[in-house]
Amino acid sequence: MPPITSPAARTGPRAVPAARRPQGRGAGDGSRFTRAVARAAPALLGHLAVRLLGLAVLARWAHLQHHGVWTTLATSWDSHWYLRIADHGYDHELGTRFNHNDLAFFPLYPAVVKAVAAVTPGSRASVGLVVAVLCSSAAAWGVFAVGDRLYGRRAGTFLAVLWGALPVAVVQWMGYTESLFTALAAWSLYCVLTGRWVAAGALAALAGLTRPTGIAVAAAVVAAALAALWRGAPVRRPLTGALLAPLGWFGFVAWVGFRLGRWDGYFAVQRLWRNQWDGGADTLRELRTLLVYDRSPALFLVVVSLVLILAGVLFLLCLADRQPLALLVFSGVLLLVVLGSGGVYFPRARFLLPGFPLLLPLAVALARARRHVAALMLGAAALSSAWLGAYMLLVWPGAP
C-alpha cells in the first residue's frame, strides 16, 4: 500500500490551516463550538450506535443467564478497586500478598468519581459508570478530531466508529479508566497537532494520573515539542508543554515511593501484581503456547493474541504511512509497555484500547472504499465486538 500522506502528516504540527488556528475568545466562540459539534456528529452518533448495539447484546445475554447488566458494568473486576479507592483511599503499606495492593491503580478516575458523587445523587458505582460513558463520547470526539485533522472528516468518522467496535470495546462503558484515558490522550495529541503545547502538556499530565501507560502520552508530547524546537519554533510554549507532560506519571510514582518509604515503591507494588518489564519474553512465550502448542486454547485468549499481533502489524503500517511523530511515539511506547511487560496475559488487548492511531490505516482504507464495502466491514466489526463483549463479561471467567 503506498504511503498515506496529507499536508498535516507531511509538515507536522506547525502546519496549521488558517481556519483552524487558535484565535482569541469572542462572540465567535459559540458558533465555532456549534460547527465543531456538527462536524463531529456523524462520528459521535456512529460510535454511540455501535456501543448501544453492544449494550443490547449484553443485556439480552445477561437476561438469559439471570445476570444484572448494571452490576456487570459498574462493579466488576477493576471497577471494584477504583470504587474502593474512592471510598477509603489508598493502602499505607506494601504488604506481601499478591494482587491485593491498590497502589497499583492510578488516582484520577477514582478522584473524579468521588468528586462528582459528592454533588450528585446516586451511588459512587452509578456515578463511575456515567463518568465512563461520558468520557467514551469525549474520547470518540477526540479520536475523530485527530483523524479529521490528518485525513479528513470521512476518515475521522470511520476512525471513531472503529475505535468503538474494537473486540474489547465493551470496557468503554464500564467503570474502568480506558475511556477517560483515551479522551485525555486523544485531545492531548490533537493539541500537539494544532500547536497548543500548554494544553497538550496539561492533558498529558492528567493522562499520567490515569493509567500506567500515561507515560506514552508524555513521551509523545515531549518528543513532538523537542522536534518543534529543533525546527526553530519559539521556545516558551513547546518547552512548557514538554515540562508539564510527564508530571502526572512521575508525580504519582514518586508519591507511592514516599508513601511506602522506599524509592522503588511503585515498582515493588507492580511486582506484587506480577507485572514487570521483561522485553516481551513473556508475551512471545504466551503467543507461542496459545497459537502453536495448545490444541484447544480459550477463545478469548485467541482473540487477545490476534489483537496483539494485528497491533504490531498496524504499527508497521503507521510507520510506512509516515504519521506525525507524536502519534508514532504514543503508539510505539504504548506497544512497548504492553507487549514488553510480563504478568497477566489476558487483559493486554484492553491495555491497547487507547491506541487509536493504530487504526488510522484501516480508517483511511475504509474512507476510500465503496460505501457498501465500508458498511459491510463496519457492520461485521460492530457485531463481532458486541458478541465478544458479552462473551468476555458473561462467559470468560477472568477480568476483561
C-alpha positions as CSV (number, residue, x, y, z in Angstrom):
1,M,0.0,0.0,0.0
2,P,1.5,3.4,-0.9
3,P,2.2,5.8,1.9
4,I,-0.9,7.7,3.0
5,T,0.1,11.3,3.5
6,S,-1.6,14.6,4.0
7,P,-0.3,18.2,4.3
8,A,-0.6,17.9,8.1
9,A,1.1,14.5,8.1
10,R,4.0,15.7,5.9
11,T,4.7,19.0,7.6
12,G,3.9,18.2,11.2
13,P,2.1,20.2,13.9
14,R,3.4,23.5,12.7
15,A,1.3,23.4,9.5
16,V,-2.0,24.6,11.0
17,P,-4.5,25.7,8.4
18,A,-5.6,29.3,9.0
19,A,-9.3,28.3,9.5
20,R,-8.2,26.1,12.4
21,R,-5.6,28.2,14.1
22,P,-6.3,29.1,17.7
23,Q,-7.9,32.6,17.9
24,G,-8.8,34.9,20.7
25,R,-12.0,34.5,22.6
26,G,-15.0,36.4,21.3
27,A,-18.5,36.2,20.1
28,G,-17.5,33.6,17.5
29,D,-16.5,31.0,20.2
30,G,-20.1,29.7,20.4
31,S,-20.5,29.4,16.7
32,R,-17.2,27.6,16.3
33,F,-18.2,25.1,19.0
34,T,-21.5,24.6,17.2
35,R,-19.7,24.0,14.0
36,A,-17.3,21.6,15.7
37,V,-20.2,19.6,17.2
38,A,-21.9,19.4,13.8
39,R,-18.8,18.3,12.1
40,A,-18.2,15.5,14.6
41,A,-21.9,14.5,14.8
42,P,-21.7,11.5,12.4
43,A,-18.7,10.1,14.2
44,L,-20.3,10.6,17.6
45,L,-23.6,9.1,16.5
46,G,-21.8,6.2,14.8
47,H,-19.8,5.5,17.9
48,L,-23.0,5.7,20.1
49,A,-24.8,3.3,17.7
50,V,-22.0,0.7,17.9
51,R,-21.9,0.9,21.7
52,L,-25.7,0.7,22.0
53,L,-25.6,-2.4,19.9
54,G,-23.1,-3.9,22.3
55,L,-25.2,-3.0,25.3
56,A,-28.3,-4.6,23.7
57,V,-26.5,-7.8,23.1
58,L,-25.0,-7.8,26.6
59,A,-28.4,-7.1,28.1
60,R,-30.1,-9.9,26.2
61,W,-27.3,-12.4,27.1
62,A,-27.3,-11.3,30.7
63,H,-31.1,-11.7,30.9
64,L,-30.8,-15.3,29.6
65,Q,-28.1,-16.0,32.3
66,H,-30.0,-14.1,35.0
67,H,-27.2,-11.6,35.5
68,G,-27.6,-7.9,36.1
69,V,-26.2,-5.6,33.5
70,W,-25.6,-2.7,35.8
71,T,-23.6,-4.9,38.3
72,T,-21.6,-6.3,35.5
73,L,-20.7,-2.9,34.1
74,A,-20.3,-0.8,37.2
75,T,-18.8,-3.0,40.0
76,S,-17.0,-6.0,38.5
77,W,-13.2,-6.6,38.5
78,D,-11.1,-3.4,38.3
79,S,-14.2,-1.3,38.9
80,H,-14.2,-2.7,42.5
81,W,-10.7,-1.4,43.1
82,Y,-11.5,2.1,41.9
83,L,-14.6,2.3,44.0
84,R,-12.7,1.1,47.0
85,I,-10.1,3.8,46.5
86,A,-12.9,6.4,46.1
87,D,-14.4,5.2,49.3
88,H,-11.4,4.5,51.5
89,G,-8.3,5.9,49.9
90,Y,-5.0,4.0,49.3
91,D,-3.1,1.4,51.3
92,H,-0.4,2.6,53.6
93,E,1.8,-0.4,53.4
94,L,3.3,-2.6,50.7
95,G,2.4,-5.9,52.3
96,T,3.3,-9.3,50.8
97,R,0.0,-10.6,49.3
98,F,-0.1,-10.9,45.6
99,N,-2.8,-8.9,43.6
100,H,-4.0,-7.1,46.7
101,N,-2.3,-3.7,46.9
102,D,-4.4,-0.8,45.5
103,L,-1.4,1.4,44.9
104,A,-1.1,-0.2,41.5
105,F,-4.2,1.8,40.4
106,F,-3.7,5.5,39.4
107,P,-5.8,8.1,41.1
108,L,-7.5,10.4,38.6
109,Y,-10.6,8.3,37.8
110,P,-11.5,7.4,41.4
111,A,-10.9,11.1,42.4
112,V,-13.3,12.2,39.7
113,V,-15.9,9.6,40.8
114,K,-15.6,10.7,44.4
115,A,-15.9,14.4,43.5
116,V,-18.9,14.0,41.2
117,A,-20.6,11.7,43.6
118,A,-20.3,14.3,46.3
119,V,-22.5,16.7,44.4
120,T,-24.9,14.4,42.6
121,P,-27.4,11.8,43.7
122,G,-26.8,8.1,43.2
123,S,-24.1,5.7,44.4
124,R,-20.5,6.0,43.5
125,A,-20.8,2.9,41.3
126,S,-23.5,4.6,39.3
127,V,-21.5,7.8,39.0
128,G,-18.4,5.9,37.9
129,L,-20.4,4.2,35.1
130,V,-21.9,7.5,34.0
131,V,-18.4,9.1,34.0
132,A,-17.1,6.3,31.9
133,V,-19.9,6.6,29.4
134,L,-19.5,10.4,29.1
135,C,-15.7,10.0,28.7
136,S,-16.2,7.5,25.9
137,S,-18.1,10.1,23.9
138,A,-15.4,12.7,24.7
139,A,-12.8,10.1,23.6
140,A,-14.7,9.4,20.4
141,W,-14.7,13.1,19.6
142,G,-11.0,13.4,20.2
143,V,-10.3,10.3,18.1
144,F,-12.4,11.9,15.3
145,A,-10.6,15.2,15.7
146,V,-7.2,13.6,15.1
147,G,-8.4,11.6,12.1
148,D,-10.2,14.6,10.7
149,R,-7.2,16.8,11.2
150,L,-4.9,14.4,9.3
151,Y,-7.1,12.7,6.6
152,G,-10.4,14.5,6.5
153,R,-13.9,14.1,8.0
154,R,-14.8,10.8,6.4
155,A,-11.6,9.1,7.7
156,G,-12.1,10.7,11.1
157,T,-15.6,9.3,11.3
158,F,-14.5,5.8,10.4
159,L,-11.7,6.1,13.0
160,A,-14.1,6.9,15.8
161,V,-16.5,4.1,14.8
162,L,-13.7,1.6,14.5
163,W,-12.5,2.6,18.0
164,G,-16.0,1.9,19.3
165,A,-16.1,-1.5,17.5
166,L,-12.9,-3.0,18.8
167,P,-13.1,-6.5,20.2
168,V,-12.8,-5.3,23.8
169,A,-14.7,-2.0,23.4
170,V,-17.3,-3.1,25.9
171,V,-14.9,-1.7,28.6
172,Q,-15.6,1.8,27.2
173,W,-18.9,1.7,29.1
174,M,-17.6,0.0,32.2
175,G,-16.4,1.5,35.5
176,Y,-12.8,1.4,34.1
177,T,-10.3,4.0,33.2
178,E,-9.9,3.3,29.5
179,S,-12.4,5.9,28.3
180,L,-11.1,8.7,30.5
181,F,-7.5,7.9,29.5
182,T,-8.3,7.7,25.7
183,A,-10.1,11.0,25.9
184,L,-7.1,12.7,27.6
185,A,-4.7,11.0,25.2
186,A,-6.6,11.9,22.0
187,W,-7.1,15.5,22.9
188,S,-3.5,15.9,24.0
189,L,-2.4,14.5,20.7
190,Y,-4.8,16.8,18.9
191,C,-3.4,19.8,20.7
192,V,0.1,18.7,19.6
193,L,-1.1,18.6,16.0
194,T,-2.6,22.1,16.3
195,G,0.3,23.6,18.2
196,R,-1.5,24.1,21.5
197,W,1.6,23.0,23.5
198,V,0.5,24.0,27.0
199,A,-2.9,22.3,26.7
200,A,-1.1,19.2,25.3
201,G,1.2,19.1,28.2
202,A,-1.6,19.6,30.8
203,L,-3.7,16.9,29.3
204,A,-0.7,14.5,29.1
205,A,-0.1,15.2,32.8
206,L,-3.7,14.2,33.6
207,A,-3.3,11.1,31.4
208,G,-0.3,10.2,33.5
209,L,-2.5,10.3,36.6
210,T,-5.0,7.9,35.0
211,R,-3.1,4.8,33.8
212,P,0.4,3.5,33.8
213,T,0.5,3.9,30.1
214,G,0.2,7.6,30.6
215,I,4.0,7.6,30.1
216,A,3.3,7.0,26.4
217,V,1.3,10.3,26.1
218,A,4.0,12.2,28.0
219,A,6.7,10.7,25.7
220,A,4.7,11.8,22.6
221,V,4.3,15.4,23.8
222,V,7.9,15.7,24.8
223,A,9.2,14.2,21.5
224,A,7.0,16.4,19.4
225,A,7.9,19.5,21.4
226,L,11.6,18.8,21.0
227,A,11.2,18.2,17.3
228,A,9.4,21.6,17.1
229,L,12.2,23.3,18.9
230,W,14.7,21.6,16.6
231,R,12.9,23.1,13.7
232,G,13.2,26.6,15.2
233,A,9.8,27.1,16.9
234,P,9.5,29.7,19.6
235,V,10.8,28.1,22.8
236,R,8.4,29.0,25.6
237,R,5.2,27.1,24.7
238,P,6.7,23.9,23.4
239,L,9.1,23.8,26.4
240,T,6.3,24.4,28.8
241,G,4.3,21.6,27.3
242,A,7.2,19.2,27.4
243,L,7.9,20.0,31.1
244,L,4.2,19.6,32.1
245,A,3.6,16.4,30.2
246,P,5.4,13.9,32.5
247,L,4.4,15.5,35.8
248,G,1.4,13.3,36.4
249,W,3.0,10.0,35.9
250,F,6.2,10.8,37.7
251,G,4.3,12.6,40.4
252,F,2.2,9.5,41.3
253,V,5.2,7.2,41.1
254,A,7.1,9.5,43.4
255,W,4.1,9.8,45.8
256,V,3.8,6.0,46.0
257,G,7.5,5.7,46.9
258,F,7.1,8.4,49.6
259,R,4.0,6.7,51.0
260,L,5.8,3.4,51.2
261,G,9.1,4.8,52.4
262,R,11.2,3.4,49.5
263,W,12.2,4.9,46.2
264,D,11.1,1.9,44.2
265,G,7.7,1.6,46.0
266,Y,5.5,1.8,42.9
267,F,7.6,-0.9,41.1
268,A,7.5,-3.1,44.2
269,V,3.7,-2.8,44.1
270,Q,3.8,-3.9,40.4
271,R,5.9,-6.9,41.3
272,L,3.2,-7.9,43.8
273,W,0.9,-7.9,40.8
274,R,3.4,-10.0,38.9
275,N,3.9,-7.2,36.4
276,Q,7.5,-6.4,35.4
277,W,9.0,-5.3,32.1
278,D,10.9,-8.2,30.5
279,G,11.3,-7.0,27.0
280,G,8.5,-9.1,25.6
281,A,9.7,-12.6,26.6
282,D,6.5,-13.4,28.4
283,T,4.3,-12.2,25.6
284,L,6.2,-14.3,23.0
285,R,6.0,-17.3,25.3
286,E,2.3,-16.9,25.7
287,L,1.7,-16.4,22.0
288,R,3.7,-19.5,21.1
289,T,1.9,-21.6,23.7
290,L,-1.6,-20.5,22.6
291,L,-1.1,-20.4,18.8
292,V,1.3,-23.3,18.4
293,Y,1.2,-25.8,21.2
294,D,-2.2,-25.5,22.8
295,R,-4.7,-27.7,20.9
296,S,-7.8,-26.2,22.4
297,P,-7.0,-22.6,23.5
298,A,-9.7,-20.5,25.2
299,L,-11.5,-18.3,22.6
300,F,-10.9,-15.1,24.5
301,L,-7.1,-15.8,24.7
302,V,-7.0,-16.4,21.0
303,V,-8.7,-13.1,20.4
304,V,-6.2,-11.3,22.7
305,S,-3.4,-12.9,20.8
306,L,-4.7,-11.9,17.4
307,V,-5.2,-8.3,18.7
308,L,-1.6,-8.1,19.8
309,I,-0.3,-9.5,16.5
310,L,-2.5,-7.1,14.5
311,A,-1.4,-4.2,16.6
312,G,2.2,-4.9,15.7
313,V,1.3,-5.1,12.0
314,L,-0.7,-1.9,12.1
315,F,2.2,-0.1,13.8
316,L,4.4,-1.0,10.9
317,L,1.8,0.4,8.5
318,C,1.6,3.6,10.6
319,L,5.4,3.9,10.2
320,A,5.1,3.4,6.4
321,D,2.3,6.0,6.2
322,R,4.6,8.5,8.0
323,Q,2.2,9.5,10.7
324,P,3.1,12.6,12.7
325,L,5.9,12.0,15.2
326,A,3.6,12.4,18.3
327,L,1.2,9.6,17.1
328,L,4.1,7.3,16.3
329,V,5.8,7.8,19.6
330,F,2.5,7.4,21.5
331,S,1.6,4.1,19.7
332,G,5.2,2.8,19.9
333,V,5.7,3.4,23.6
334,L,2.2,2.0,24.3
335,L,3.1,-1.2,22.4
336,L,6.5,-1.3,24.2
337,V,4.9,-1.1,27.6
338,V,2.0,-3.6,26.9
339,L,3.9,-6.1,24.8
340,G,7.1,-5.8,26.8
341,S,5.6,-6.4,30.2
342,G,5.2,-9.8,31.9
343,G,2.4,-10.7,34.2
344,V,-1.2,-11.4,33.4
345,Y,-1.8,-12.0,29.7
346,F,-5.5,-11.8,29.1
347,P,-6.0,-8.0,29.8
348,R,-3.5,-6.9,27.2
349,A,-6.0,-6.3,24.4
350,R,-7.7,-3.9,26.8
351,F,-4.4,-2.2,27.6
352,L,-4.1,-1.4,23.9
353,L,-7.6,0.0,23.6
354,P,-6.4,3.6,23.8
355,G,-4.0,3.1,20.9
356,F,-6.4,4.5,18.3
357,P,-3.7,5.9,16.0
358,L,-3.0,2.2,15.1
359,L,-6.4,2.2,13.4
360,L,-5.7,5.1,11.1
361,P,-4.6,2.9,8.1
362,L,-7.8,0.9,8.4
363,A,-9.9,4.1,8.7
364,V,-8.3,5.7,5.7
365,A,-8.8,2.5,3.7
366,L,-12.5,2.4,4.6
367,A,-12.8,6.1,3.7
368,R,-11.6,5.3,0.3
369,A,-13.6,2.1,-0.2
370,R,-17.0,1.9,-1.8
371,R,-19.9,2.6,0.5
372,H,-21.3,-0.9,0.6
373,V,-17.9,-2.4,1.3
374,A,-17.3,0.1,4.1
375,A,-20.8,-0.6,5.6
376,L,-20.2,-4.4,5.4
377,M,-16.8,-4.1,7.2
378,L,-18.1,-1.8,9.9
379,G,-21.2,-3.9,10.4
380,A,-19.1,-7.1,10.8
381,A,-16.8,-5.2,13.3
382,A,-19.7,-3.9,15.3
383,L,-21.5,-7.3,15.5
384,S,-18.3,-9.2,16.5
385,S,-17.5,-6.5,19.1
386,A,-21.0,-6.8,20.6
387,W,-20.8,-10.6,20.8
388,L,-17.2,-10.7,22.1
389,G,-18.0,-8.1,24.7
390,A,-20.9,-10.1,26.1
391,Y,-18.8,-13.3,25.9
392,M,-15.9,-11.6,27.7
393,L,-18.1,-10.4,30.6
394,L,-20.5,-13.3,31.0
395,V,-18.6,-16.4,29.9
396,W,-14.9,-15.7,30.2
397,P,-14.1,-16.3,33.9
398,G,-11.4,-13.7,34.3
399,A,-11.2,-10.0,34.1
400,P,-11.6,-8.3,30.7
